[in-house]
Amino acid sequence: MKIVIAPDKYKGSLSAVQVCSIIENAVRNIDPSINTISNPMADGGEGTVETLVESLGGEIISLKVTGPLGDRVVAGFGMLHDGTAVIEMASASGYVLVPREKRDPLETTTYGTGELIARALEMGSSKIIIGIGGSATNDGGMGMAQALGYRFLGKDGKALGQGGKQLEELYRIDDSHANHLLKKAEVEAACDVDNPLYGKNGAAYVYAPQKGADPDMVERLDRGLKNFADVAARDLEMDVASIPGAGAAGGLGAGLMAFAGARLKPGADIIIGLTGLEQKLKDADLVITGEGAMDEQTYYGKSPLGVARLASRYGIPAITINGSLLAGRKNIDQNNSSLFSGNFSIINRPMSLDEAMDNAEELLGETAGEIIRFYIASANKTWRKR
């Protein structure tokens, strides 16, 4: 019997590597003869760097960069053994770095994210994977591009400053001094939304309010993104505004495509490819995945969905073991819920969130053990009938 274990982290409690280890130990304690393969997962968001460095080997590179408000912050990225750099834009330009009273997407910049990319290029990375969730910005990736040598000019020919408000004044993009190493690198952006760059479903209208924008600011930001798209199409011959995902991270999706030649892909799919998960599960009998809180957001591209889709391609049952289970089959589209053979929570009695998180290791081990016992008994009965 072969079981592949491919969960995401339990945020704030257990890393994906820890979740794999706990489930694997539960299986071995019941039947050491079972072949278990662990493949920690991530979706490009928080924890992606840690998960990949721990599971694939590498190091965390830390450096001071420009934060979303222009101050200096300590951020980092993972450099894997094969030279692939893994970046979480939120570590340099994230929402969590801006105090509530200072949230203002007219002012925030992605400059620090560009500094992380530049450092990875300097270290010789020829492939960069960047997760673009959790941004505090709405500058279309302009700040990132400025850090990579692009110049953004107004009608008077003078260089513009940083922040989303600058996009209204943008007249010309000068790429003559862009970092030449960009042309040698393959860039993939982990993106799990499909918003266009501007318009009612675009970056400003959908996401800027949660970053501190009032209705007037939203209109300004949207006009700026529209102007940015027009100038980029003319000066860079790149029409990316309507590509699904262009509006991700305040337009950083569009910026990465325009300035770094990036491809936008679902984060889970990127991690599946990087870790070689497909080859590992082709002949598995069961796949176990899961995350801290399984809810409706899971079905918009989170790791468990990506793992389950892959398993279904080979006719392999996939189950999830989660910290909490907040979405049932009744309120999930049947085409998605049918990918999972069962969804389980480690909560086994009434308890607070703090108690559940404090005891997550024990609860997960017990739950995984009970599920495996049932699975083995069921599988043995089926095999005997054959």
N, C-alpha and C positions, 0 to 999 in steps of 0.2 A: 504494500500500500504506500502511496506517495501523496503527501500533503504539502502544498505550497502556502506559505504564510506571508501575506503581503499587505499589512495594515499601514495606515497613516498614524501620526502621533495622536495622543490624547492631550490636547493643548493644556498646558499648565500643570500637567501631572506626569505623563510618561512620554518619552521620545518614541519614535517609530521603531528604533533599534531595540528599546526596552520591551515594547509590546511584542515584537517578534520573539524575543528571548523568553518571555513569560509563557506565551502560547506554546512555543517549542518545548519548553521544559514540562508543561502540562501533558503534552502528547507523549513524551519520552517516559514520564512517570507511569503512564498507563500501559504503553506498549513500546519498548525500545526498538523493536524491529521495524517500526514504521519509518519510512524515509521522509524526513522533513527538510524543506528548503526555505530559508528565510530571505525575504526580499523587501526591506523597509521601503515605504512609499512616501511620497510628498506630492503636492500639486502645484508647486511654484511659489506658494505663499510662505508665511512664517514657518521656519523649521526646515526648509528645503536644503539650505546649505549644510546645516548640522547633520541631517539625515544622510546626504550623499557623501560627505566627508567621512562620517563614521562607517558607512557601509561599503564604500568603494575605495577608501583610503585617500589621504591627501592632508592638507593643512589649511588652517584659517589664517588669512592675511588681514591684519588690522591696520587701519591708518586713519588719520584725521582728514575729514573732508568738509565741504560746505553743506551745512544743514539746510532744511527747507526755508528757514527764515534768514539765512545768510550767516549764521553763527557757525562755529566749528563744532563738529560732533565726531565721535569715534564710530566708525562703521567698518565693515569687513566683507570679505567674500571668500569662497572656498576655491582652492586650487587643487584639482584632483591629480592623481599620479600621471594620468595620460595628457596633462596640460590643459584640460578643460576647466574654464573658470565658471563658477556658479555664483550668481549675484542675486540678492534680494533687494530690489530698489528701496523697499521700506526701511532698510537699515540706514540709508542716507537721506531719503526724501519722504519718509513715512509720516502718516497721520499721527502716530504715537509720539512723534518728536515735537509736536506743536501743542502747547498748552491751550485749553479750550478758549480762553479769552484772547488768544492771539491768532486763531484760525482765520485765514484770509487768503483764498486762492488767487486773488489779484497780485499778491506779493510773493507767495511761495514758489520755490524753484527746484528743478531737478538737477541743478549743477553738480551736486555731490554724487549723484548716480553716474554722471559722465566722468567724474574723477575716478570712481571705482573701475569703470570700463577702461579708462586710459591706463591705470596702473596694471590691470590684467594684461593689456596689450604690451606694455613695457616688459612684463615678465615673460613674454613669448607665447602667450595663449593664442591658439589659432581657432579655438571654438569657445564661444561665450554663451551661456544659458542665463537668462535674466528673468526672474519672476517679478511681475509688475503689479502685484496686488498691494493694497494698503497705502496708497499714495495720499499725500497732503496737497497735491499740486494740480494745476490746470493750465500748464504752460505749453502743451503740445510737444514736450520734449525739447523745447528751445534751450533751457538751461543745460541739459545733458549735452546738446550739440555744441553749445558755447565752450564747455569744458573740453570738447574734442576738436576745437579749432575752428568751428564754423563762426562766421560773423553775421550778425543780424543788424541791418541798417534801416534808418528812417529815411524820409524823403530828403532830408538835408544831408544825407550821406554819413551821418554820425552813427556810431555804434549804439545800439539800444542796451538797456540794463537787463535785469532779470525779473521774472515773475510774469504771471498770466496777463497782466495789464499791458505789457509791452507788445503783445500780438496785435493790438489795435493799431499801433504805430508802424508796424513792420511794412517796409516797402521793397527791400531786396535782401536776398540771402547770398552771401559770398562763401563759396566752398573752397577757395584757392589755398587756404591754409589748414584744411581739414586733416586730421591725423591720418597719415598715409598707411598706418598699420591696419586701419579699418578694412581696407580692400583685401587684406590677406586673411581676414578672420571670418568665420561662419558664426552668425548670431541668430539665436532662437529666443523668442520671447514667450514665456509661459503666460497665456492669456485665456481666461475662462468666461469672458463676456463677449458679446457680439455687437456692441453699440458702435454706430458710425461716429465720425469725429465731431460733427456739429448737428444742430437741429433739435427737435423736441425729444428725440431718443439719443441724443449725443452726450458727450462728456459733461458739458456744463449743466444742462437741464436735469440730467439724471443723477449725477454724482456731486456736483459742486455744492449744493445746499448742505450736505453732511460734512463738508470741509469748511463751512463757515460763510458761504455766500448767501446774500439776501437776493430777492427777485431782480433788483436793478443790477447787481453784480453778475447774476447769471446771464442776463441779456448781454452785458459787456463782454463777458468771457466767451459767449457763443459767437458774437460778432468777431472777436479776435481769432477764434479758431477757424472761422470761415475765411477770414483774410489770410491767415497763415496757410490754409490749404491752397488758396488761389496763388499765392506767391511761390509756394513750394512746387506747384504744378508747372509754373512758368520757368522758374530759375533752376530747378533740379530735374524737371521733366518727370516728376513723380506724382501721380494722381492717386493718393491713398485714402482720401477722405471717406469714401463709401465702403471701403473694405471692412468686413466684420471684424471688430476688435480695435479699429482705429481709435475709438474713443476711450479705450481702457486707460486707467491711471491718468485721467485728465489730458488725454491725447498723447500720452507717451507711446502708446501702440503705434500711432501714425508716425511719431518722431523716430522711433526705432527703425521702422520700415524706410523712411525717407533718408535718414542720416547714417544708418548703419547697415542698410540692406537686410534687415532682419525678417525672418519668417515668424508669423504668429501661429502658435499651436497650443492646443489644450495642455495645461501643465502636467496632468497625469500622463498624457501620451508621451511627453518628452521624457519623463522619469522612467516610464515603462521601457522606452527605447534605450535609454542610457544604462539601465540596470540589466538589460537582457531578459526581462521577465517573460516574454513570449516563449523563448526557447525553454525556459525552466518549467513552464506549466503545461507544455504540449501533451505530456503523457501523465499528468497528475490525475488522481482520483477525486481530490477535493481541493478547493482554494478557499482560504480564510482571509478576509480583509476586514476593514472597519475603520473607525475614527472616534474622536472624543465625543462628538454629538452628531448623530445621524439625523438630519432634518431635510426639509425640502431643498435646501441649498446643495445637498449631496448630489441631486439629480441635475445640476447645472455644470457638471464637469469635475466634481471632487474625485479624489483618488479611488474610493470604493467603486464608483460607477465605472471608471476606466478599467479597473481590474476585472469587474464583473462582465463588462462587454468583451474583454479579451477572452475570459474563460468561456463565455457562451459561444464564441467562435469555434471552440474545440469541443463543445458539448460537455463541459465540465461543470459540475455544480459549484456555486460560489455562495458562501454565507458571510455575514458580517457579525463581528462581536464589537460592540460599541460601549463607550462610557455611558451614554444615554441614548435612548431611541425615541425621537420626537416626531417621527413621521410614520404613519401606518399605511397599509396598502390602499385604504379607502380614499385617501387624499393625495395619492401619487398616481401619475399616469401609468396605466397598466403595462405599456410597452417598456417602461423603466423598471417598475417593481418586479416584473416577471424575470428580470435578469438575476435576481437573488432567490436562492432556494430557501433562505431563512434569514431573518434579522433579529439579533439578540442584544440585550443590554446586560451589563455586569451588575446592575442594581438588583439586589435580591431581597431588599426589605426597605421600609420607609427610612429615608436618611436625607440629610442636608447635602448640598453640593460640596461643601467643605469636607464633610465626612467621607463622601464618595471619592473625592480626589486624594484625600490622605490615605485611604485604604485601597487605592486603585490596583496596586500590584496583587494583593491578596484576592480581591474580588474578581479580577481578570483571570487569575490562575484557577480559581474555583469554577467559574463559569465555563472557561475553555475546557476544563477537565470533564465536566458534566456533558458538554456537547460532544466531545470526542468519544466518551463512553457510549453514548447513544448511537453515534455514527458507526462506530466499529461493530456494535451489536447488530445494527441494521444491515451493514454491508456484509457481515459474515452470514447472516440469514439468507440474504440474496444470493451469495455465492454458493451456499449449500444447496439451494434450490436448482442452481445451474448444474 
